[in-house]
Amino acid sequence: MLMQDAQQAASRGARRVWGRIGRCVLTYLLLYVTAWLIIALLFPWEGESFAKVMATSLILLGFIGTPTLCLAICAGLAHRKMEPRRFRGALVAPMLVFAWPVLASSTAAAPLLQVMVQLAFVCFLMPAPLLPEKWKVQA
């Protein structure tokens, strides 16, 4: 009976962690897609159609979004004892480095909005850390 309670508690804890990881991924993707929709609709690139700009954004998601999410998840799982404000501050510079692929764009809006996405995600929206120190297994 005691073993079954411990397994159920561990299962609830794992679901909680996976839920926070899922929230982290979905939050970033929503923010990223919103920014690129704004870029495609309001600040079109020279001679590029809406579809072409969105296709470029999907390619850039691999270069910007993948490392951003990998860093957010790995750091979020590794640093459990750091307070959230300090944790977010430590991740600002690495997150901004990942925005480098858009620096070569023909418009200033793409780099500016991408940097804003990175900052908004790391400073306000990322669940930090993913495994808070105060979480206890409840039996």
C-alpha positions in Angstrom: 0.0 0.0 0.0 2.8 2.4 0.9 4.7 1.6 -2.3 1.6 2.3 -4.4 1.1 5.7 -2.7 4.8 6.6 -3.4 4.4 5.6 -7.0 1.2 7.7 -7.4 3.0 10.7 -5.8 6.0 10.3 -8.1 3.6 10.0 -11.1 1.8 13.3 -10.0 5.2 15.0 -9.7 6.3 13.8 -13.1 3.1 15.0 -14.7 3.6 18.4 -13.0 7.2 18.7 -14.4 6.1 17.6 -17.9 3.2 20.1 -17.7 5.7 22.9 -16.9 8.0 21.8 -19.8 5.0 21.8 -22.1 4.0 25.2 -21.0 7.5 26.5 -21.6 7.5 25.1 -25.2 4.0 26.3 -26.0 4.6 29.8 -24.6 7.8 30.3 -26.6 6.1 29.0 -29.8 3.1 31.2 -29.4 5.3 34.2 -28.8 7.6 33.4 -31.7 4.7 32.8 -34.2 3.0 36.0 -33.0 6.1 38.1 -33.6 6.7 36.6 -37.1 3.1 37.2 -38.0 3.5 40.9 -37.1 6.7 41.0 -39.1 5.1 39.4 -42.1 2.0 41.5 -42.0 3.3 44.9 -41.0 6.9 45.0 -42.1 7.2 43.0 -45.3 10.6 42.3 -46.7 11.6 43.6 -50.1 9.9 41.6 -52.7 8.9 38.8 -50.3 5.4 37.5 -50.0 3.6 36.7 -46.7 4.1 32.9 -47.3 7.8 33.4 -48.1 8.4 35.4 -44.9 6.5 32.7 -42.8 8.5 29.9 -44.5 11.7 31.8 -43.5 10.4 32.1 -40.0 9.9 28.3 -39.8 13.5 27.8 -41.0 14.8 30.3 -38.4 12.8 28.5 -35.7 15.3 25.7 -36.0 18.2 28.1 -35.5 16.7 30.3 -32.9 13.8 28.4 -31.2 15.4 25.0 -30.8 18.5 26.3 -28.9 16.4 28.7 -26.9 14.1 25.9 -25.8 16.9 23.5 -25.2 18.6 26.0 -22.9 15.4 26.9 -21.1 14.6 23.3 -20.4 18.1 22.1 -19.5 18.8 25.1 -17.3 15.3 25.0 -15.8 15.8 21.4 -14.8 19.3 21.8 -13.6 19.1 24.9 -11.4 16.5 24.2 -8.7 17.9 26.2 -5.8 18.4 29.5 -7.6 15.8 32.2 -7.1 13.7 33.0 -10.2 14.9 36.6 -10.7 18.6 35.6 -10.5 17.9 32.5 -12.7 16.3 34.6 -15.4 19.1 37.2 -15.2 21.7 34.5 -15.8 19.9 33.4 -18.9 19.3 36.8 -20.6 22.7 36.9 -22.4 22.7 33.4 -23.8 19.1 33.8 -25.0 20.0 37.0 -26.8 22.9 35.3 -28.5 20.5 32.8 -30.2 18.8 35.7 -32.1 21.9 36.2 -34.3 20.5 34.6 -37.5 18.0 37.5 -38.0 20.7 40.2 -37.9 21.2 39.7 -41.7 17.6 40.5 -42.5 16.7 43.3 -44.9 14.5 45.1 -42.4 15.2 46.3 -38.9 11.9 45.0 -37.6 12.9 41.3 -37.6 15.9 41.6 -35.3 14.1 44.0 -33.1 11.1 41.9 -32.6 13.1 38.7 -32.3 15.2 40.3 -29.5 11.9 41.4 -27.9 10.6 37.8 -28.1 13.8 36.4 -26.5 13.7 39.0 -23.7 10.0 38.6 -23.0 10.3 34.9 -22.8 13.3 34.8 -20.5 12.4 37.7 -18.3 8.6 37.2 -17.9 7.1 34.1 -19.4 9.4 31.2 -19.0 8.5 29.0 -16.0 11.6 29.4 -13.9 13.0 27.1 -12.6 11.1 24.0 -13.9 11.7 22.1 -10.6 11.3 24.6 -7.8 13.2 23.7 -4.6 10.1 23.8 -2.5 8.3 21.0 -4.3 7.7 18.1 -2.1 6.4 14.7 -2.9 2.9 14.4 -1.5 1.8 11.0 -0.3 
